Amino acid sequence: MKMSTYEILCCPVCKGDLTLKTDKKEILETGEEDIIEGTLRCESCGVDYPVSEGIPDLLPRDKKGIISG
């Protein structure tokens, strides 16, 4: 996930701002950071969304897991 993508994301449940904890990143040829592994956390509702293999998983969820229906 490019940092430019992160800057436009919000929580899919409450639309709150997300903070990023980076576990693994790379620098692209353009100089932009590419987040490979990490976690996005909603500042408002406290829900965590994983970033795995560069892909943010923003399926709506609460603190217990994915919200169905």
C-alpha positions as CSV (number, residue, x, y, z in Angstrom):
1,M,0.0,0.0,0.0
2,K,1.5,3.3,-1.0
3,M,1.6,6.1,1.5
4,S,-0.4,8.2,-0.9
5,T,-3.2,5.6,-0.6
6,Y,-3.0,5.6,3.2
7,E,-3.5,9.4,3.3
8,I,-7.0,9.1,1.7
9,L,-8.3,6.1,3.7
10,C,-10.8,6.3,6.6
11,C,-12.5,3.8,8.8
12,P,-15.3,2.0,6.8
13,V,-17.5,1.8,10.0
14,C,-17.4,5.3,11.5
15,K,-15.4,7.3,8.9
16,G,-12.8,8.1,11.6
17,D,-9.1,8.8,10.8
18,L,-6.7,5.9,10.6
19,T,-3.2,5.7,12.2
20,L,-0.6,3.4,10.7
21,K,1.7,1.0,12.5
22,T,4.3,-0.2,10.0
23,D,5.9,-3.7,10.4
24,K,7.6,-3.9,7.0
25,K,8.0,-1.3,4.2
26,E,10.0,-0.8,1.1
27,I,11.0,2.4,-0.8
28,L,9.9,2.5,-4.4
29,E,12.0,3.8,-7.2
30,T,9.9,7.0,-7.1
31,G,11.1,7.5,-3.5
32,E,7.6,6.8,-2.1
33,E,7.2,4.4,0.9
34,D,5.3,1.2,0.1
35,I,3.8,-0.5,3.2
36,I,4.1,-4.3,3.0
37,E,2.9,-5.3,6.5
38,G,1.3,-3.4,9.2
39,T,-1.9,-2.3,10.9
40,L,-4.4,0.6,10.4
41,R,-6.2,1.6,13.6
42,C,-9.2,3.8,13.7
43,E,-8.6,6.7,16.1
44,S,-12.4,7.0,16.8
45,C,-13.7,3.5,17.3
46,G,-10.4,1.6,18.0
47,V,-10.9,-1.1,15.4
48,D,-7.7,-2.5,13.7
49,Y,-7.4,-3.3,10.0
50,P,-4.5,-5.4,8.9
51,V,-2.2,-4.6,5.9
52,S,-0.8,-7.8,4.5
53,E,1.3,-8.2,1.4
54,G,0.7,-4.5,0.6
55,I,-3.1,-4.8,0.7
56,P,-5.2,-3.1,3.4
57,D,-8.1,-5.3,4.6
58,L,-10.9,-2.7,5.2
59,L,-13.8,-5.1,5.5
60,P,-16.2,-3.5,8.1
61,R,-15.6,-5.0,11.5
62,D,-15.9,-4.2,15.2
63,K,-13.4,-5.0,17.9
64,K,-14.6,-8.6,17.9
65,G,-14.3,-9.3,14.1
66,I,-15.9,-8.8,10.7
67,I,-19.4,-7.4,10.7
68,S,-21.8,-9.6,8.7
69,G,-24.8,-8.6,6.8
